[in-house]
Every structure is written in C-alpha cells, then in structure tokens.
C-alpha cells in the first residue's frame, strides 16, 4: 500500500500529513511526542481493574499518540528510533 493509499484509508489528507511532519519534525516536536508517549500509556497497561471507564479513557489517550506515531512512521526516514519499539509492540 502506498503512503497516499494509507492516508486515504486513515482519512488523513496529504496536506494534513505534511503538517504532522512539520509539527513533530523539530527537536522540540520530537520532545513533545516523547512526553506524550510517557504520559499517555504507550508503554503501560491501560486497564484498571474494576474501573472500566478509566480503562477506556486511558486507551483513548493512548490511541491518539499511536495515531501520531503511526502517521509519522509512514516516512521510514522520519521516525526516531525511540518510536520503533512502540510501532513493533502495539497491542
């Protein structure tokens, strides 16, 4: 599947994709993305026993960060090495 086809399937325009790359392509943007990864359950379990609402909330936060990382990973030369673990270990 081409990048264009993948973006269409995800409902993301090429123009918006370019904006993601600009926003997260700077050292500051990469720092922000690393912070989001730490804060929103990328490496942690989202499930909270006995608290389904909290579990769903946590998974929603996690899915937003995964969406950003997945879009950035479409350009293999773009994604920092730090995110390869995230992409390879998705649930």
PDB file of N, CA, C and O in Angstrom, chain B, residues numbered from 101:
ATOM      1  N   UNK B 101       0.857  -1.172   0.000  1.00  0.00           N
ATOM      2  CA  UNK B 101       0.000   0.000   0.000  1.00  0.00           C
ATOM      3  C   UNK B 101       0.909   1.244   0.000  1.00  0.00           C
ATOM      4  O   UNK B 101       1.896   1.291   0.734  1.00  0.00           O
ATOM      5  N   UNK B 102       0.584   2.214  -0.797  1.00  0.00           N
ATOM      6  CA  UNK B 102       1.373   3.443  -0.858  1.00  0.00           C
ATOM      7  C   UNK B 102       1.020   4.361   0.314  1.00  0.00           C
ATOM      8  O   UNK B 102       0.013   4.162   0.994  1.00  0.00           O
ATOM      9  N   UNK B 103       1.858   5.359   0.533  1.00  0.00           N
ATOM     10  CA  UNK B 103       1.563   6.337   1.591  1.00  0.00           C
ATOM     11  C   UNK B 103       0.225   7.012   1.313  1.00  0.00           C
ATOM     12  O   UNK B 103      -0.587   7.196   2.220  1.00  0.00           O
ATOM     13  N   UNK B 104       0.003   7.378   0.054  1.00  0.00           N
ATOM     14  CA  UNK B 104      -1.254   8.041  -0.309  1.00  0.00           C
ATOM     15  C   UNK B 104      -2.457   7.159   0.023  1.00  0.00           C
ATOM     16  O   UNK B 104      -3.445   7.642   0.577  1.00  0.00           O
ATOM     17  N   UNK B 105      -2.380   5.885  -0.309  1.00  0.00           N
ATOM     18  CA  UNK B 105      -3.485   4.963  -0.031  1.00  0.00           C
ATOM     19  C   UNK B 105      -3.685   4.787   1.472  1.00  0.00           C
ATOM     20  O   UNK B 105      -4.816   4.724   1.952  1.00  0.00           O
ATOM     21  N   UNK B 106      -2.590   4.710   2.202  1.00  0.00           N
ATOM     22  CA  UNK B 106      -2.676   4.564   3.654  1.00  0.00           C
ATOM     23  C   UNK B 106      -3.325   5.790   4.286  1.00  0.00           C
ATOM     24  O   UNK B 106      -4.161   5.668   5.181  1.00  0.00           O
ATOM     25  N   UNK B 107      -2.936   6.967   3.814  1.00  0.00           N
ATOM     26  CA  UNK B 107      -3.519   8.196   4.339  1.00  0.00           C
ATOM     27  C   UNK B 107      -5.010   8.266   4.030  1.00  0.00           C
ATOM     28  O   UNK B 107      -5.808   8.643   4.887  1.00  0.00           O
ATOM     29  N   UNK B 108      -5.380   7.904   2.818  1.00  0.00           N
ATOM     30  CA  UNK B 108      -6.803   7.900   2.450  1.00  0.00           C
ATOM     31  C   UNK B 108      -7.589   6.947   3.331  1.00  0.00           C
ATOM     32  O   UNK B 108      -8.689   7.273   3.777  1.00  0.00           O
ATOM     33  N   UNK B 109      -7.031   5.776   3.583  1.00  0.00           N
ATOM     34  CA  UNK B 109      -7.713   4.794   4.430  1.00  0.00           C
ATOM     35  C   UNK B 109      -7.882   5.311   5.855  1.00  0.00           C
ATOM     36  O   UNK B 109      -8.857   4.985   6.532  1.00  0.00           O
ATOM     37  N   UNK B 110      -6.922   6.121   6.305  1.00  0.00           N
ATOM     38  CA  UNK B 110      -6.987   6.691   7.657  1.00  0.00           C
ATOM     39  C   UNK B 110      -7.784   7.988   7.703  1.00  0.00           C
ATOM     40  O   UNK B 110      -7.999   8.542   8.781  1.00  0.00           O
ATOM     41  N   UNK B 111      -8.224   8.480   6.546  1.00  0.00           N
ATOM     42  CA  UNK B 111      -8.983   9.719   6.499  1.00  0.00           C
ATOM     43  C   UNK B 111      -8.125  10.954   6.744  1.00  0.00           C
ATOM     44  O   UNK B 111      -8.599  11.950   7.292  1.00  0.00           O
ATOM     45  N   UNK B 112      -6.859  10.885   6.333  1.00  0.00           N
ATOM     46  CA  UNK B 112      -5.923  11.993   6.536  1.00  0.00           C
ATOM     47  C   UNK B 112      -5.457  12.484   5.173  1.00  0.00           C
ATOM     48  O   UNK B 112      -4.977  11.694   4.360  1.00  0.00           O
ATOM     49  N   UNK B 113      -5.593  13.776   4.918  1.00  0.00           N
ATOM     50  CA  UNK B 113      -5.137  14.330   3.640  1.00  0.00           C
ATOM     51  C   UNK B 113      -3.614  14.419   3.615  1.00  0.00           C
ATOM     52  O   UNK B 113      -2.961  14.432   4.659  1.00  0.00           O
ATOM     53  N   UNK B 114      -3.067  14.480   2.416  1.00  0.00           N
ATOM     54  CA  UNK B 114      -1.617  14.634   2.295  1.00  0.00           C
ATOM     55  C   UNK B 114      -1.175  15.973   2.881  1.00  0.00           C
ATOM     56  O   UNK B 114      -0.075  16.093   3.422  1.00  0.00           O
ATOM     57  N   UNK B 115      -2.022  16.953   2.771  1.00  0.00           N
ATOM     58  CA  UNK B 115      -1.717  18.277   3.335  1.00  0.00           C
ATOM     59  C   UNK B 115      -1.624  18.208   4.860  1.00  0.00           C
ATOM     60  O   UNK B 115      -0.708  18.778   5.453  1.00  0.00           O
ATOM     61  N   UNK B 116      -2.566  17.514   5.491  1.00  0.00           N
ATOM     62  CA  UNK B 116      -2.533  17.365   6.941  1.00  0.00           C
ATOM     63  C   UNK B 116      -1.329  16.521   7.367  1.00  0.00           C
ATOM     64  O   UNK B 116      -0.676  16.818   8.368  1.00  0.00           O
ATOM     65  N   UNK B 117      -1.046  15.479   6.606  1.00  0.00           N
ATOM     66  CA  UNK B 117       0.125  14.637   6.876  1.00  0.00           C
ATOM     67  C   UNK B 117       1.390  15.489   6.881  1.00  0.00           C
ATOM     68  O   UNK B 117       2.239  15.327   7.758  1.00  0.00           O
ATOM     69  N   UNK B 118       1.526  16.383   5.926  1.00  0.00           N
ATOM     70  CA  UNK B 118       2.684  17.284   5.860  1.00  0.00           C
ATOM     71  C   UNK B 118       2.753  18.161   7.109  1.00  0.00           C
ATOM     72  O   UNK B 118       3.840  18.455   7.607  1.00  0.00           O
ATOM     73  N   UNK B 119       1.595  18.576   7.609  1.00  0.00           N
ATOM     74  CA  UNK B 119       1.570  19.399   8.824  1.00  0.00           C
ATOM     75  C   UNK B 119       2.014  18.607  10.054  1.00  0.00           C
ATOM     76  O   UNK B 119       2.697  19.145  10.925  1.00  0.00           O
ATOM     77  N   UNK B 120       1.632  17.338  10.126  1.00  0.00           N
ATOM     78  CA  UNK B 120       2.110  16.485  11.213  1.00  0.00           C
ATOM     79  C   UNK B 120       3.638  16.425  11.183  1.00  0.00           C
ATOM     80  O   UNK B 120       4.293  16.530  12.220  1.00  0.00           O
ATOM     81  N   UNK B 121       4.194  16.254   9.987  1.00  0.00           N
ATOM     82  CA  UNK B 121       5.646  16.150   9.851  1.00  0.00           C
ATOM     83  C   UNK B 121       6.335  17.455  10.245  1.00  0.00           C
ATOM     84  O   UNK B 121       7.416  17.433  10.834  1.00  0.00           O
ATOM     85  N   UNK B 122       5.717  18.583   9.924  1.00  0.00           N
ATOM     86  CA  UNK B 122       6.287  19.870  10.328  1.00  0.00           C
ATOM     87  C   UNK B 122       6.203  20.025  11.849  1.00  0.00           C
ATOM     88  O   UNK B 122       7.180  20.401  12.497  1.00  0.00           O
ATOM     89  N   UNK B 123       5.044  19.735  12.404  1.00  0.00           N
ATOM     90  CA  UNK B 123       4.828  19.923  13.840  1.00  0.00           C
ATOM     91  C   UNK B 123       5.743  19.050  14.687  1.00  0.00           C
ATOM     92  O   UNK B 123       6.249  19.493  15.718  1.00  0.00           O
ATOM     93  N   UNK B 124       5.952  17.829  14.262  1.00  0.00           N
ATOM     94  CA  UNK B 124       6.737  16.897  15.070  1.00  0.00           C
ATOM     95  C   UNK B 124       8.138  16.659  14.510  1.00  0.00           C
ATOM     96  O   UNK B 124       8.871  15.809  15.016  1.00  0.00           O
ATOM     97  N   UNK B 125       8.511  17.398  13.478  1.00  0.00           N
ATOM     98  CA  UNK B 125       9.804  17.208  12.839  1.00  0.00           C
ATOM     99  C   UNK B 125      10.949  17.978  13.467  1.00  0.00           C
ATOM    100  O   UNK B 125      12.115  17.733  13.158  1.00  0.00           O
ATOM    101  N   UNK B 126      10.620  18.898  14.337  1.00  0.00           N
ATOM    102  CA  UNK B 126      11.663  19.670  15.000  1.00  0.00           C
ATOM    103  C   UNK B 126      12.124  18.925  16.255  1.00  0.00           C
ATOM    104  O   UNK B 126      11.425  18.037  16.742  1.00  0.00           O
ATOM    105  N   UNK B 127      13.280  19.279  16.771  1.00  0.00           N
ATOM    106  CA  UNK B 127      13.685  18.675  18.048  1.00  0.00           C
ATOM    107  C   UNK B 127      12.648  18.910  19.144  1.00  0.00           C
ATOM    108  O   UNK B 127      12.396  18.030  19.967  1.00  0.00           O
ATOM    109  N   UNK B 128      12.048  20.102  19.152  1.00  0.00           N
ATOM    110  CA  UNK B 128      11.021  20.399  20.162  1.00  0.00           C
ATOM    111  C   UNK B 128       9.781  19.520  19.957  1.00  0.00           C
ATOM    112  O   UNK B 128       9.205  19.013  20.920  1.00  0.00           O
ATOM    113  N   UNK B 129       9.381  19.346  18.701  1.00  0.00           N
ATOM    114  CA  UNK B 129       8.233  18.493  18.410  1.00  0.00           C
ATOM    115  C   UNK B 129       8.476  17.047  18.812  1.00  0.00           C
ATOM    116  O   UNK B 129       7.579  16.376  19.323  1.00  0.00           O
ATOM    117  N   UNK B 130       9.690  16.574  18.580  1.00  0.00           N
ATOM    118  CA  UNK B 130      10.030  15.204  18.985  1.00  0.00           C
ATOM    119  C   UNK B 130      10.032  15.071  20.505  1.00  0.00           C
ATOM    120  O   UNK B 130       9.627  14.039  21.039  1.00  0.00           O
ATOM    121  N   UNK B 131      10.488  16.112  21.201  1.00  0.00           N
ATOM    122  CA  UNK B 131      10.438  16.098  22.670  1.00  0.00           C
ATOM    123  C   UNK B 131       8.996  16.044  23.162  1.00  0.00           C
ATOM    124  O   UNK B 131       8.684  15.321  24.108  1.00  0.00           O
ATOM    125  N   UNK B 132       8.121  16.810  22.519  1.00  0.00           N
ATOM    126  CA  UNK B 132       6.706  16.798  22.894  1.00  0.00           C
ATOM    127  C   UNK B 132       6.119  15.407  22.677  1.00  0.00           C
ATOM    128  O   UNK B 132       5.380  14.899  23.520  1.00  0.00           O
ATOM    129  N   UNK B 133       6.450  14.798  21.549  1.00  0.00           N
ATOM    130  CA  UNK B 133       5.920  13.463  21.264  1.00  0.00           C
ATOM    131  C   UNK B 133       6.440  12.431  22.257  1.00  0.00           C
ATOM    132  O   UNK B 133       5.700  11.533  22.659  1.00  0.00           O
ATOM    133  N   UNK B 134       7.688  12.547  22.652  1.00  0.00           N
ATOM    134  CA  UNK B 134       8.217  11.649  23.694  1.00  0.00           C
ATOM    135  C   UNK B 134       7.483  11.860  25.011  1.00  0.00           C
ATOM    136  O   UNK B 134       7.199  10.898  25.724  1.00  0.00           O
ATOM    137  N   UNK B 135       7.172  13.119  25.342  1.00  0.00           N
ATOM    138  CA  UNK B 135       6.422  13.404  26.562  1.00  0.00           C
ATOM    139  C   UNK B 135       5.016  12.797  26.486  1.00  0.00           C
ATOM    140  O   UNK B 135       4.546  12.193  27.450  1.00  0.00           O
ATOM    141  N   UNK B 136       4.355  12.957  25.351  1.00  0.00           N
ATOM    142  CA  UNK B 136       3.019  12.369  25.173  1.00  0.00           C
ATOM    143  C   UNK B 136       3.079  10.850  25.327  1.00  0.00           C
ATOM    144  O   UNK B 136       2.191  10.233  25.916  1.00  0.00           O
ATOM    145  N   UNK B 137       4.131  10.271  24.792  1.00  0.00           N
ATOM    146  CA  UNK B 137       4.308   8.823  24.886  1.00  0.00           C
ATOM    147  C   UNK B 137       4.414   8.384  26.349  1.00  0.00           C
ATOM    148  O   UNK B 137       3.846   7.363  26.735  1.00  0.00           O
ATOM    149  N   UNK B 138       5.131   9.146  27.149  1.00  0.00           N
ATOM    150  CA  UNK B 138       5.298   8.813  28.571  1.00  0.00           C
ATOM    151  C   UNK B 138       4.008   9.030  29.353  1.00  0.00           C
ATOM    152  O   UNK B 138       3.667   8.231  30.225  1.00  0.00           O
ATOM    153  N   UNK B 139       3.297  10.099  29.049  1.00  0.00           N
ATOM    154  CA  UNK B 139       2.104  10.470  29.821  1.00  0.00           C
ATOM    155  C   UNK B 139       0.872   9.633  29.508  1.00  0.00           C
ATOM    156  O   UNK B 139       0.018   9.435  30.371  1.00  0.00           O
ATOM    157  N   UNK B 140       0.777   9.138  28.270  1.00  0.00           N
ATOM    158  CA  UNK B 140      -0.490   8.565  27.841  1.00  0.00           C
ATOM    159  C   UNK B 140      -0.410   7.086  27.484  1.00  0.00           C
ATOM    160  O   UNK B 140      -0.920   6.646  26.454  1.00  0.00           O
ATOM    161  N   UNK B 141       0.245   6.332  28.363  1.00  0.00           N
ATOM    162  CA  UNK B 141       0.106   4.877  28.423  1.00  0.00           C
ATOM    163  C   UNK B 141       0.649   4.118  27.212  1.00  0.00           C
ATOM    164  O   UNK B 141       0.144   3.042  26.890  1.00  0.00           O
ATOM    165  N   UNK B 142       1.658   4.651  26.542  1.00  0.00           N
ATOM    166  CA  UNK B 142       2.204   3.930  25.396  1.00  0.00           C
ATOM    167  C   UNK B 142       2.928   2.675  25.863  1.00  0.00           C
ATOM    168  O   UNK B 142       2.851   1.641  25.199  1.00  0.00           O
ATOM    169  N   UNK B 143       3.620   2.742  26.976  1.00  0.00           N
ATOM    170  CA  UNK B 143       4.368   1.589  27.474  1.00  0.00           C
ATOM    171  C   UNK B 143       3.718   0.966  28.709  1.00  0.00           C
ATOM    172  O   UNK B 143       4.253   0.012  29.274  1.00  0.00           O
ATOM    173  N   UNK B 144       2.594   1.485  29.122  1.00  0.00           N
ATOM    174  CA  UNK B 144       1.914   0.987  30.318  1.00  0.00           C
ATOM    175  C   UNK B 144       0.605   0.309  29.941  1.00  0.00           C
ATOM    176  O   UNK B 144       0.071   0.503  28.849  1.00  0.00           O
ATOM    177  N   UNK B 145       0.112  -0.478  30.859  1.00  0.00           N
ATOM    178  CA  UNK B 145      -1.184  -1.102  30.673  1.00  0.00           C
ATOM    179  C   UNK B 145      -2.273  -0.056  30.913  1.00  0.00           C
ATOM    180  O   UNK B 145      -2.224   0.685  31.894  1.00  0.00           O
ATOM    181  N   UNK B 146      -3.234  -0.004  30.030  1.00  0.00           N
ATOM    182  CA  UNK B 146      -4.340   0.956  30.154  1.00  0.00           C
ATOM    183  C   UNK B 146      -5.430   0.447  31.094  1.00  0.00           C
ATOM    184  O   UNK B 146      -6.230   1.231  31.605  1.00  0.00           O
ATOM    185  N   UNK B 147      -5.459  -0.838  31.314  1.00  0.00           N
ATOM    186  CA  UNK B 147      -6.517  -1.469  32.092  1.00  0.00           C
ATOM    187  C   UNK B 147      -6.366  -1.150  33.578  1.00  0.00           C
ATOM    188  O   UNK B 147      -5.281  -1.276  34.146  1.00  0.00           O
ATOM    189  N   UNK B 148      -7.468  -0.735  34.193  1.00  0.00           N
ATOM    190  CA  UNK B 148      -7.522  -0.505  35.634  1.00  0.00           C
ATOM    191  C   UNK B 148      -8.604  -1.441  36.170  1.00  0.00           C
ATOM    192  O   UNK B 148      -9.782  -1.248  35.872  1.00  0.00           O
ATOM    193  N   UNK B 149      -8.226  -2.449  36.953  1.00  0.00           N
ATOM    194  CA  UNK B 149      -9.199  -3.420  37.458  1.00  0.00           C
ATOM    195  C   UNK B 149     -10.376  -2.747  38.166  1.00  0.00           C
ATOM    196  O   UNK B 149     -10.196  -1.896  39.036  1.00  0.00           O
ATOM    197  N   UNK B 150     -11.571  -3.148  37.773  1.00  0.00           N
ATOM    198  CA  UNK B 150     -12.779  -2.639  38.412  1.00  0.00           C
ATOM    199  C   UNK B 150     -13.167  -1.232  37.990  1.00  0.00           C
ATOM    200  O   UNK B 150     -14.131  -0.676  38.517  1.00  0.00           O
ATOM    201  N   UNK B 151     -12.437  -0.645  37.051  1.00  0.00           N
ATOM    202  CA  UNK B 151     -12.737   0.719  36.614  1.00  0.00           C
ATOM    203  C   UNK B 151     -12.778   0.790  35.081  1.00  0.00           C
ATOM    204  O   UNK B 151     -11.853   1.305  34.453  1.00  0.00           O
ATOM    205  N   UNK B 152     -13.846   0.274  34.496  1.00  0.00           N
ATOM    206  CA  UNK B 152     -13.909   0.243  33.034  1.00  0.00           C
ATOM    207  C   UNK B 152     -13.885   1.629  32.393  1.00  0.00           C
ATOM    208  O   UNK B 152     -13.318   1.793  31.312  1.00  0.00           O
ATOM    209  N   UNK B 153     -14.488   2.625  33.035  1.00  0.00           N
ATOM    210  CA  UNK B 153     -14.468   3.984  32.468  1.00  0.00           C
ATOM    211  C   UNK B 153     -13.047   4.533  32.405  1.00  0.00           C
ATOM    212  O   UNK B 153     -12.653   5.135  31.406  1.00  0.00           O
ATOM    213  N   UNK B 154     -12.289   4.327  33.459  1.00  0.00           N
ATOM    214  CA  UNK B 154     -10.897   4.785  33.489  1.00  0.00           C
ATOM    215  C   UNK B 154     -10.069   4.030  32.456  1.00  0.00           C
ATOM    216  O   UNK B 154      -9.225   4.614  31.778  1.00  0.00           O
ATOM    217  N   UNK B 155     -10.316   2.732  32.341  1.00  0.00           N
ATOM    218  CA  UNK B 155      -9.588   1.927  31.352  1.00  0.00           C
ATOM    219  C   UNK B 155      -9.849   2.433  29.939  1.00  0.00           C
ATOM    220  O   UNK B 155      -8.920   2.560  29.140  1.00  0.00           O
ATOM    221  N   UNK B 156     -11.101   2.721  29.632  1.00  0.00           N
ATOM    222  CA  UNK B 156     -11.446   3.249  28.308  1.00  0.00           C
ATOM    223  C   UNK B 156     -10.840   4.633  28.083  1.00  0.00           C
ATOM    224  O   UNK B 156     -10.360   4.929  26.989  1.00  0.00           O
ATOM    225  N   UNK B 157     -10.858   5.459  29.085  1.00  0.00           N
ATOM    226  CA  UNK B 157     -10.251   6.791  28.995  1.00  0.00           C
ATOM    227  C   UNK B 157      -8.755   6.672  28.700  1.00  0.00           C
ATOM    228  O   UNK B 157      -8.233   7.363  27.825  1.00  0.00           O
ATOM    229  N   UNK B 158      -8.075   5.798  29.429  1.00  0.00           N
ATOM    230  CA  UNK B 158      -6.643   5.592  29.215  1.00  0.00           C
ATOM    231  C   UNK B 158      -6.360   5.096  27.803  1.00  0.00           C
ATOM    232  O   UNK B 158      -5.417   5.556  27.159  1.00  0.00           O
ATOM    233  N   UNK B 159      -7.163   4.171  27.325  1.00  0.00           N
ATOM    234  CA  UNK B 159      -6.962   3.636  25.972  1.00  0.00           C
ATOM    235  C   UNK B 159      -7.209   4.712  24.918  1.00  0.00           C
ATOM    236  O   UNK B 159      -6.535   4.734  23.888  1.00  0.00           O
ATOM    237  N   UNK B 160      -8.161   5.596  25.164  1.00  0.00           N
ATOM    238  CA  UNK B 160      -8.401   6.701  24.237  1.00  0.00           C
ATOM    239  C   UNK B 160      -7.200   7.634  24.142  1.00  0.00           C
ATOM    240  O   UNK B 160      -6.819   8.061  23.053  1.00  0.00           O
ATOM    241  N   UNK B 161      -6.613   7.942  25.283  1.00  0.00           N
ATOM    242  CA  UNK B 161      -5.405   8.777  25.280  1.00  0.00           C
ATOM    243  C   UNK B 161      -4.298   8.083  24.491  1.00  0.00           C
ATOM    244  O   UNK B 161      -3.627   8.702  23.666  1.00  0.00           O
ATOM    245  N   UNK B 162      -4.122   6.827  24.747  1.00  0.00           N
ATOM    246  CA  UNK B 162      -3.064   6.048  24.093  1.00  0.00           C
ATOM    247  C   UNK B 162      -3.272   6.016  22.575  1.00  0.00           C
ATOM    248  O   UNK B 162      -2.312   6.120  21.812  1.00  0.00           O
ATOM    249  N   UNK B 163      -4.516   5.872  22.147  1.00  0.00           N
ATOM    250  CA  UNK B 163      -4.787   5.749  20.714  1.00  0.00           C
ATOM    251  C   UNK B 163      -4.444   7.026  19.949  1.00  0.00           C
ATOM    252  O   UNK B 163      -4.055   6.963  18.782  1.00  0.00           O
ATOM    253  N   UNK B 164      -4.585   8.181  20.595  1.00  0.00           N
ATOM    254  CA  UNK B 164      -4.227   9.446  19.947  1.00  0.00           C
ATOM    255  C   UNK B 164      -2.730   9.491  19.669  1.00  0.00           C
ATOM    256  O   UNK B 164      -2.311   9.855  18.570  1.00  0.00           O
ATOM    257  N   UNK B 165      -1.930   9.124  20.652  1.00  0.00           N
ATOM    258  CA  UNK B 165      -0.476   9.142  20.488  1.00  0.00           C
ATOM    259  C   UNK B 165      -0.053   8.101  19.445  1.00  0.00           C
ATOM    260  O   UNK B 165       0.826   8.368  18.626  1.00  0.00           O
ATOM    261  N   UNK B 166      -0.668   6.937  19.473  1.00  0.00           N
ATOM    262  CA  UNK B 166      -0.355   5.916  18.464  1.00  0.00           C
ATOM    263  C   UNK B 166      -0.691   6.403  17.057  1.00  0.00           C
ATOM    264  O   UNK B 166       0.029   6.099  16.105  1.00  0.00           O
ATOM    265  N   UNK B 167      -1.773   7.152  16.924  1.00  0.00           N
ATOM    266  CA  UNK B 167      -2.143   7.705  15.620  1.00  0.00           C
ATOM    267  C   UNK B 167      -1.044   8.628  15.099  1.00  0.00           C
ATOM    268  O   UNK B 167      -0.657   8.539  13.934  1.00  0.00           O
ATOM    269  N   UNK B 168      -0.550   9.499  15.946  1.00  0.00           N
ATOM    270  CA  UNK B 168       0.517  10.423  15.543  1.00  0.00           C
ATOM    271  C   UNK B 168       1.764   9.647  15.141  1.00  0.00           C
ATOM    272  O   UNK B 168       2.340   9.901  14.084  1.00  0.00           O
ATOM    273  N   UNK B 169       2.178   8.712  15.972  1.00  0.00           N
ATOM    274  CA  UNK B 169       3.384   7.937  15.689  1.00  0.00           C
ATOM    275  C   UNK B 169       3.220   7.128  14.412  1.00  0.00           C
ATOM    276  O   UNK B 169       4.157   7.022  13.620  1.00  0.00           O
ATOM    277  N   UNK B 170       2.045   6.559  14.206  1.00  0.00           N
ATOM    278  CA  UNK B 170       1.787   5.763  13.002  1.00  0.00           C
ATOM    279  C   UNK B 170       1.874   6.629  11.748  1.00  0.00           C
ATOM    280  O   UNK B 170       2.452   6.207  10.746  1.00  0.00           O
ATOM    281  N   UNK B 171       1.314   7.820  11.793  1.00  0.00           N
ATOM    282  CA  UNK B 171       1.415   8.713  10.634  1.00  0.00           C
ATOM    283  C   UNK B 171       2.863   9.080  10.349  1.00  0.00           C
ATOM    284  O   UNK B 171       3.299   9.047   9.198  1.00  0.00           O
ATOM    285  N   UNK B 172       3.603   9.426  11.385  1.00  0.00           N
ATOM    286  CA  UNK B 172       4.996   9.803  11.186  1.00  0.00           C
ATOM    287  C   UNK B 172       5.820   8.635  10.658  1.00  0.00           C
ATOM    288  O   UNK B 172       6.780   8.836   9.914  1.00  0.00           O
ATOM    289  N   UNK B 173       5.450   7.426  11.039  1.00  0.00           N
ATOM    290  CA  UNK B 173       6.203   6.237  10.626  1.00  0.00           C
ATOM    291  C   UNK B 173       5.996   5.886   9.152  1.00  0.00           C
ATOM    292  O   UNK B 173       6.718   5.045   8.617  1.00  0.00           O
ATOM    293  N   UNK B 174       5.035   6.507   8.494  1.00  0.00           N
ATOM    294  CA  UNK B 174       4.846   6.248   7.068  1.00  0.00           C
ATOM    295  C   UNK B 174       6.094   6.643   6.286  1.00  0.00           C
ATOM    296  O   UNK B 174       6.392   6.056   5.246  1.00  0.00           O
ATOM    297  N   UNK B 175       6.814   7.629   6.782  1.00  0.00           N
ATOM    298  CA  UNK B 175       8.083   8.031   6.192  1.00  0.00           C
ATOM    299  C   UNK B 175       9.169   7.346   7.016  1.00  0.00           C
ATOM    300  O   UNK B 175       9.505   7.800   8.110  1.00  0.00           O
ATOM    301  N   UNK B 176       9.714   6.258   6.490  1.00  0.00           N
ATOM    302  CA  UNK B 176      10.650   5.422   7.247  1.00  0.00           C
ATOM    303  C   UNK B 176      11.887   6.187   7.715  1.00  0.00           C
ATOM    304  O   UNK B 176      12.508   5.803   8.706  1.00  0.00           O
ATOM    305  N   UNK B 177      12.249   7.250   7.024  1.00  0.00           N
ATOM    306  CA  UNK B 177      13.431   8.012   7.395  1.00  0.00           C
ATOM    307  C   UNK B 177      13.105   9.092   8.417  1.00  0.00           C
ATOM    308  O   UNK B 177      13.999   9.771   8.922  1.00  0.00           O
ATOM    309  N   UNK B 178      11.851   9.242   8.710  1.00  0.00           N
ATOM    310  CA  UNK B 178      11.408  10.333   9.562  1.00  0.00           C
ATOM    311  C   UNK B 178      11.308   9.952  11.031  1.00  0.00           C
ATOM    312  O   UNK B 178      11.640  10.740  11.917  1.00  0.00           O
ATOM    313  N   UNK B 179      10.850   8.744  11.271  1.00  0.00           N
ATOM    314  CA  UNK B 179      10.516   8.348  12.638  1.00  0.00           C
ATOM    315  C   UNK B 179      11.781   8.117  13.468  1.00  0.00           C
ATOM    316  O   UNK B 179      12.684   7.401  13.033  1.00  0.00           O
ATOM    317  N   UNK B 180      11.851   8.715  14.648  1.00  0.00           N
ATOM    318  CA  UNK B 180      13.013   8.485  15.506  1.00  0.00           C
ATOM    319  C   UNK B 180      13.085   7.031  15.954  1.00  0.00           C
ATOM    320  O   UNK B 180      12.059   6.365  16.086  1.00  0.00           O
ATOM    321  N   UNK B 181      14.276   6.553  16.183  1.00  0.00           N
ATOM    322  CA  UNK B 181      14.470   5.171  16.640  1.00  0.00           C
ATOM    323  C   UNK B 181      13.660   4.871  17.896  1.00  0.00           C
ATOM    324  O   UNK B 181      13.205   3.745  18.098  1.00  0.00           O
ATOM    325  N   UNK B 182      13.485   5.889  18.741  1.00  0.00           N
ATOM    326  CA  UNK B 182      12.767   5.706  20.004  1.00  0.00           C
ATOM    327  C   UNK B 182      11.356   5.159  19.805  1.00  0.00           C
ATOM    328  O   UNK B 182      10.806   4.516  20.699  1.00  0.00           O
ATOM    329  N   UNK B 183      10.773   5.413  18.639  1.00  0.00           N
ATOM    330  CA  UNK B 183       9.396   5.007  18.416  1.00  0.00           C
ATOM    331  C   UNK B 183       9.266   3.642  17.761  1.00  0.00           C
ATOM    332  O   UNK B 183       8.162   3.104  17.677  1.00  0.00           O
ATOM    333  N   UNK B 184      10.366   3.074  17.297  1.00  0.00           N
ATOM    334  CA  UNK B 184      10.289   1.754  16.667  1.00  0.00           C
ATOM    335  C   UNK B 184       9.726   0.714  17.620  1.00  0.00           C
ATOM    336  O   UNK B 184       8.948  -0.147  17.208  1.00  0.00           O
ATOM    337  N   UNK B 185      10.112   0.783  18.906  1.00  0.00           N
ATOM    338  CA  UNK B 185       9.569  -0.145  19.903  1.00  0.00           C
ATOM    339  C   UNK B 185       8.059  -0.033  19.984  1.00  0.00           C
ATOM    340  O   UNK B 185       7.357  -1.042  20.060  1.00  0.00           O
ATOM    341  N   UNK B 186       7.562   1.192  19.968  1.00  0.00           N
ATOM    342  CA  UNK B 186       6.116   1.426  20.071  1.00  0.00           C
ATOM    343  C   UNK B 186       5.420   0.793  18.883  1.00  0.00           C
ATOM    344  O   UNK B 186       4.412   0.106  19.046  1.00  0.00           O
ATOM    345  N   UNK B 187       5.949   1.017  17.688  1.00  0.00           N
ATOM    346  CA  UNK B 187       5.311   0.506  16.485  1.00  0.00           C
ATOM    347  C   UNK B 187       5.351  -1.008  16.400  1.00  0.00           C
ATOM    348  O   UNK B 187       4.429  -1.628  15.869  1.00  0.00           O
ATOM    349  N   UNK B 188       6.416  -1.607  16.922  1.00  0.00           N
ATOM    350  CA  UNK B 188       6.559  -3.052  16.842  1.00  0.00           C
ATOM    351  C   UNK B 188       5.851  -3.789  17.962  1.00  0.00           C
ATOM    352  O   UNK B 188       5.661  -5.002  17.875  1.00  0.00           O
ATOM    353  N   UNK B 189       5.457  -3.085  19.008  1.00  0.00           N
ATOM    354  CA  UNK B 189       4.842  -3.740  20.164  1.00  0.00           C
ATOM    355  C   UNK B 189       3.429  -3.288  20.434  1.00  0.00           C
ATOM    356  O   UNK B 189       2.966  -3.343  21.573  1.00  0.00           O
ATOM    357  N   UNK B 190       2.733  -2.839  19.398  1.00  0.00           N
ATOM    358  CA  UNK B 190       1.333  -2.440  19.574  1.00  0.00           C
ATOM    359  C   UNK B 190       0.506  -3.625  19.977  1.00  0.00           C
ATOM    360  O   UNK B 190       0.753  -4.757  19.560  1.00  0.00           O
ATOM    361  N   UNK B 191      -0.492  -3.342  20.806  1.00  0.00           N
ATOM    362  CA  UNK B 191      -1.390  -4.431  21.233  1.00  0.00           C
ATOM    363  C   UNK B 191      -2.382  -4.730  20.151  1.00  0.00           C
ATOM    364  O   UNK B 191      -3.225  -5.613  20.313  1.00  0.00           O
TER     365      UNK B 191
END
